[in-house]
Amino acid sequence: MIQPVAVIGAGPFGLSTAAHLRARGIPVRVFGDPMVSWRDHMPAGMLLKSTPAASTIDAPQRGHRLVDYCDAAGIARLVTDEDIIPVETFIGYGRWFQEQLVPGLEQVRVVSVDRKAGGGFELKLDSGELFTARAVVVATGLSGLAHLPAELAGAAVDGPTPTGPVSHSSQHHDLSRFAGKELVVVGAGQSALETAALAAEAGAHVRVVSRGRGRVSFGAPPWKQPRLRPESPFGRAWSLWALSYYPHPYRYLPAEARHYLVRRVLGPLGAWWLRDRFEGKVEVREVASVARAHASEGSPVLTLRTHGGRTQELPADHVIAATGYRVDIAAMDFLGHELRTELVVSRGTPKLGAGFRSSVPGLYFTGLPAAASYGPVMRFVCGTEFASPRLAKHLAGAHG
């Protein structure tokens, strides 16, 4: 019996990878709760910053684009750069994609992955089942990678929690609980600005704290994009075009440049359609840094360092850290300790070669963990167009 390939994760990258593997006739078992990060860790009422072109999950055959789902569901077609995608629509699209192309998805959790002495990997599921896979694709998305800066940890002794002094933006689905509260959101990217706008619309008094050189700003609407530059899923610019369609050479850049570009390209910047909902409704503090945070009688107090070198205290009822995600192999504790120590990493991120393979034969990573090797496009759904067919092709050749 041919051992299957195990795909861990059922978000856009996991589903796309599984669809491409199956199209090549490769036995595959896929584990995860479909679109769980989008369903449980994004705020209700959220709209996607990405355009429809940047939000289609890549499939090995036609008929599975976002617009195809709209037609099948009988809802308004989302096609142009001016069409804005509700998160609920995108979740529905992901589940439809899974039902069409990845039937038999197993909604169980992978507890552990370890190498077998004779080759392949042994996986243990939370159902108690043990089985052997000839290869493993890690496509766990944002799960377990929420980043809380050290300077905010002083007010979150037990870690970020929705009911404690400090939380992470991924921990809130319903922001109406902050109605009538003094809320501080730390960050200047889309997550921070949209969280702030949604909370203000729910009745909270919201202040956004933007740190460092980042300023609160918004992108240009589609009709104001420069016309003499090439199109990309993220806007018109030569750099965005190159990073979107030619990620191949990215992994040959020096490590410092690769990590810098992942952090800085495409952010922090609010969506063009968010400006009117934000300006005049949310107070903004642009500061040099958050020096520290502490809790006073259960409520957080931030100490801010201004660009002039002075310090100020900012009390609140609650602080939301919209401070993004940081890939760290140590946080992927379902990978056995021995396996994690064998992986070649760069700043906690797996170093990937051709076909998204890691330094451990048979172990692959796609999605956000691949961004440091293949560029910022791996942070977005449209990265599936580059990643999934190449990963499937490499795996088919390596195990044919």
LINMOVEN-V714732 format. One record per pair of residues at least 24 apart in sequence whose ideal C-beta (glycine too) atoms are under 6 Angstrom apart, sorted by the first residue. I is the first residue (numbers start at 0). GAP is how many residues later the second one is. If there is no record, write none. Layout:
# LINMOVEN-V714732
I:GAP
I:GAP
This chain:
# LINMOVEN-V714732
1:25
2:117
2:129
2:130
2:131
3:24
3:25
3:129
4:130
5:117
5:127
5:130
6:130
6:132
7:102
7:130
7:132
8:130
8:131
8:132
9:24
9:95
10:26
10:130
11:45
11:369
11:372
12:126
12:353
12:354
12:371
13:125
14:82
14:83
14:87
15:41
15:42
15:368
15:372
16:120
16:122
16:349
16:371
16:374
17:84
18:40
18:41
18:82
18:83
19:40
19:368
19:369
19:372
20:371
22:37
23:368
23:372
29:72
29:75
30:75
30:77
30:79
32:74
33:61
33:64
34:56
34:59
34:60
36:104
36:105
37:53
38:52
40:129
41:45
42:129
42:132
42:155
43:129
43:130
44:153
45:41
46:37
46:39
47:37
47:42
48:141
48:222
50:30
51:26
51:27
51:31
52:180
53:179
53:326
53:328
54:30
54:326
56:40
56:327
57:326
57:327
57:330
63:33
65:27
68:24
68:27
80:141
81:140
83:189
109:224
111:222
111:224
112:221
112:222
113:222
114:224
133:265
134:227
134:260
135:227
136:227
137:227
138:227
138:228
140:226
141:183
143:187
144:180
144:182
145:24
145:179
146:176
146:177
146:178
146:179
147:173
148:174
150:139
150:141
151:141
151:169
153:138
153:139
153:140
154:138
154:139
154:140
154:145
164:130
164:135
165:134
165:153
166:153
167:153
168:26
168:151
168:153
174:24
174:27
175:26
177:26
178:24
180:136
181:134
181:135
182:135
183:132
183:135
184:135
184:137
185:135
186:135
186:136
187:26
187:28
187:80
188:78
188:79
189:80
189:81
190:131
191:130
192:77
192:81
192:85
194:127
195:86
196:80
196:81
199:81
199:82
205:76
206:76
207:74
207:76
208:76
209:76
210:78
213:54
214:71
215:68
217:52
217:54
217:57
218:50
218:53
220:51
232:149
233:32
242:132
242:133
242:134
243:133
246:127
246:128
246:130
246:139
249:124
249:125
250:122
254:91
257:114
258:88
258:113
261:109
261:110
261:114
264:111
265:110
326:41
326:42
354:35
354:36
354:39
355:35
363:27
365:25
